[in-house]
Amino acid sequence: MRFDLIDLRLFLNTVESGSITGGAQRTHLTLASSSARIRGMEASLGVPLLDRNRRGVEPTAAGRTLAHHAQVVLQQMEQMRGDLSEYGRGMKGYVRLRSTTSAMTEILPEVLSAFLAAHPEVDIDLEELVSYEIVEAVAQARADVGIINDSVDASGLEVFPFRHDRLVLVTARDHPLAARREVAFADTLSEGFVGLTGDAALHAYLAGHAARAGQRLTYRVRLRGFDAVCRMVERNVGIGVIPERAAARLQRSMAIRRVRLTDAWATRLLRICVRRLDDLPIYARQLIEHLRAQ
């Protein structure tokens, strides 16, 4: 049995994405090469590692065992890489960072660009997830660092404060709600909404609070990105809820109004979470120090 690190990372990426195509893309390999590598792993072990079906792939019992050991091996390699980077140049570090929608779109681009410019030896794999998914990914070592909101239980993880994040209502300038200074989220749910696509973390967050109010969000249209949402809002297609940072930025160029939400959950504390800070390689700890300093 001879598996190299690319094999292990490919297999782990395939399991996490649920498809060989997704695994190939994450590992920066062609689909043909990825399929051949996985078949080679199965032939070497003499057992199937994946159950293949129309919806993608799922690990077999042997595949789950391999995925567990692959996580351990790859994490140890990253720790070794980080420790040795203090003594030599040219070694690349790799940090798996998972984030909520608002932090990913409105905070991290500027913060991460500064870090990456100062650390050309580090690469970051950034993915958007819902907060509870981020907690699971970090706890199961499928991610190194997570940025979550304070509504999710992160017991068992080490957590550090990051930024405050306020959600606001955005409307067209002539919408009836535009004249109000503040409004409760429940009082807006009779309106048609413009929102993010269904896989966005913020969509799931708002849908959950609507359900707690005994109602549901009705979407006129869903789009990718706060800019696109506000362009539809500007044309009175519907109203939206987005981070105040995004609303303030877009209000300078669009005919929209922002209205404060009175709900306590609309003001969130974004937090950084890790399994154990001391177990992370040095460049991952440097990233966390950079995030906390902003």
Disulfide bonds with the S-S distance in Angstrom:
none
